[in-house]
Amino acid sequence: MNINFQSVNYTADVKLIEFAEKRIQKISQFYVNIVDVYVYTKVENTSDRINKVVELKIGIPGDYVVVKKKAKSFEEAINSAADSAERVLKRRKEKQRQLG
């Protein structure tokens, strides 16, 4: 599984990149056939404190799963997005089992 990290409009520190990679590795426990994961982080220019955006684009055979979350910190947004991705991948895995 390849993990690609991109930070838009800012420079990400090593701790954030390592945190994201470590958290994304946990997703592979729920869905084995993940080809690659793109992690996009961005700071939006809003007056609101919830301006950190994380988008996960998870490549699986034949499709992509995209999850986008906003939070006060990147760590919080990454955790939230990863949790959502886990639920989506579990659902997709169940559908595959039912179809045969």
C-alpha positions as a LaTeX table, in Angstrom:
\begin{tabular}{lrrr}
\hline
Residue & $x$ (\AA) & $y$ (\AA) & $z$ (\AA) \\
\hline
Met1 & 0.00 & 0.00 & 0.00 \\
Asn2 & 1.45 & 3.35 & $-1.07$ \\
Ile3 & 0.66 & 6.38 & 1.07 \\
Asn4 & 1.03 & 9.78 & $-0.61$ \\
Phe5 & 0.84 & 12.88 & 1.60 \\
Gln6 & 0.20 & 16.34 & 0.18 \\
Ser7 & $-0.13$ & 19.59 & 2.07 \\
Val8 & $-1.86$ & 22.45 & 0.26 \\
Asn9 & $-1.06$ & 26.11 & 1.11 \\
Tyr10 & 1.27 & 25.24 & 4.01 \\
Thr11 & 4.28 & 23.08 & 4.89 \\
Ala12 & 3.52 & 19.98 & 6.95 \\
Asp13 & 5.93 & 18.94 & 9.68 \\
Val14 & 7.35 & 15.43 & 9.95 \\
Lys15 & 5.26 & 14.58 & 13.03 \\
Leu16 & 2.00 & 15.18 & 11.16 \\
Ile17 & 3.11 & 13.08 & 8.20 \\
Glu18 & 4.19 & 10.22 & 10.48 \\
Phe19 & 0.91 & 10.45 & 12.42 \\
Ala20 & $-1.09$ & 10.27 & 9.18 \\
Glu21 & 0.87 & 7.31 & 7.86 \\
Lys22 & 0.55 & 5.42 & 11.15 \\
Arg23 & $-3.21$ & 6.03 & 11.29 \\
Ile24 & $-3.73$ & 5.10 & 7.63 \\
Gln25 & $-1.84$ & 1.82 & 8.13 \\
Lys26 & $-4.59$ & 0.77 & 10.56 \\
Ile27 & $-7.19$ & 0.98 & 7.78 \\
Ser28 & $-5.52$ & $-1.92$ & 5.97 \\
Gln29 & $-6.71$ & $-4.23$ & 8.77 \\
Phe30 & $-10.29$ & $-3.76$ & 7.59 \\
Tyr31 & $-9.74$ & $-4.01$ & 3.83 \\
Val32 & $-6.80$ & $-5.99$ & 2.50 \\
Asn33 & $-6.89$ & $-4.95$ & $-1.18$ \\
Ile34 & $-5.97$ & $-1.27$ & $-0.73$ \\
Val35 & $-3.65$ & $-0.23$ & $-3.56$ \\
Asp36 & $-2.82$ & 3.34 & $-2.56$ \\
Val37 & $-3.96$ & 6.15 & $-0.30$ \\
Tyr38 & $-3.71$ & 9.85 & $-1.05$ \\
Val39 & $-3.88$ & 12.15 & 1.98 \\
Tyr40 & $-4.61$ & 15.79 & 1.14 \\
Thr41 & $-4.40$ & 18.33 & 3.97 \\
Lys42 & $-5.41$ & 21.94 & 3.57 \\
Val43 & $-5.96$ & 25.03 & 5.70 \\
Glu44 & $-9.04$ & 26.99 & 4.61 \\
Asn45 & $-9.18$ & 30.75 & 4.97 \\
Thr46 & $-12.24$ & 31.14 & 7.17 \\
Ser47 & $-12.99$ & 33.07 & 10.32 \\
Asp48 & $-14.12$ & 29.82 & 11.89 \\
Arg49 & $-11.61$ & 27.88 & 14.05 \\
Ile50 & $-12.63$ & 24.66 & 12.31 \\
Asn51 & $-10.55$ & 25.29 & 9.20 \\
Lys52 & $-8.32$ & 22.19 & 8.85 \\
Val53 & $-9.49$ & 19.94 & 6.01 \\
Val54 & $-8.31$ & 16.38 & 5.38 \\
Glu55 & $-9.33$ & 14.36 & 2.34 \\
Leu56 & $-8.51$ & 10.67 & 1.99 \\
Lys57 & $-8.64$ & 9.11 & $-1.46$ \\
Ile58 & $-8.31$ & 5.36 & $-1.03$ \\
Gly59 & $-7.60$ & 3.34 & $-4.15$ \\
Ile60 & $-9.07$ & $-0.15$ & $-4.22$ \\
Pro61 & $-9.28$ & $-2.44$ & $-7.25$ \\
Gly62 & $-11.70$ & $-0.87$ & $-9.72$ \\
Asp63 & $-12.71$ & 2.15 & $-7.63$ \\
Tyr64 & $-11.75$ & 4.96 & $-5.25$ \\
Val65 & $-13.24$ & 5.72 & $-1.84$ \\
Val66 & $-13.11$ & 9.43 & $-0.97$ \\
Val67 & $-13.64$ & 10.76 & 2.55 \\
Lys68 & $-13.40$ & 14.44 & 3.48 \\
Lys69 & $-13.46$ & 15.85 & 7.03 \\
Lys70 & $-12.98$ & 19.23 & 8.76 \\
Ala71 & $-11.77$ & 19.82 & 12.31 \\
Lys72 & $-9.86$ & 22.19 & 14.60 \\
Ser73 & $-6.62$ & 20.21 & 14.18 \\
Phe74 & $-5.21$ & 18.00 & 11.46 \\
Glu75 & $-4.84$ & 15.08 & 13.85 \\
Glu76 & $-8.52$ & 15.24 & 14.75 \\
Ala77 & $-9.52$ & 15.49 & 11.08 \\
Ile78 & $-7.25$ & 12.56 & 10.11 \\
Asn79 & $-8.74$ & 10.38 & 12.86 \\
Ser80 & $-12.27$ & 11.29 & 11.86 \\
Ala81 & $-11.62$ & 10.66 & 8.17 \\
Ala82 & $-9.90$ & 7.34 & 8.90 \\
Asp83 & $-12.83$ & 6.21 & 11.06 \\
Ser84 & $-15.27$ & 7.07 & 8.28 \\
Ala85 & $-13.10$ & 5.28 & 5.72 \\
Glu86 & $-13.04$ & 2.17 & 7.91 \\
Arg87 & $-16.85$ & 2.13 & 8.06 \\
Val88 & $-17.16$ & 2.60 & 4.29 \\
Leu89 & $-14.63$ & $-0.15$ & 3.55 \\
Lys90 & $-16.31$ & $-2.55$ & 5.99 \\
Arg91 & $-19.66$ & $-1.95$ & 4.25 \\
Arg92 & $-18.08$ & $-2.50$ & 0.85 \\
Lys93 & $-16.44$ & $-5.72$ & 2.04 \\
Glu94 & $-19.79$ & $-7.00$ & 3.33 \\
Lys95 & $-21.45$ & $-6.26$ & $-0.02$ \\
Gln96 & $-18.72$ & $-8.18$ & $-1.83$ \\
Arg97 & $-19.25$ & $-11.18$ & 0.45 \\
Gln98 & $-23.00$ & $-11.14$ & $-0.18$ \\
Leu99 & $-22.60$ & $-10.91$ & $-3.94$ \\
Gly100 & $-20.30$ & $-13.87$ & $-3.97$ \\
\hline
\end{tabular}
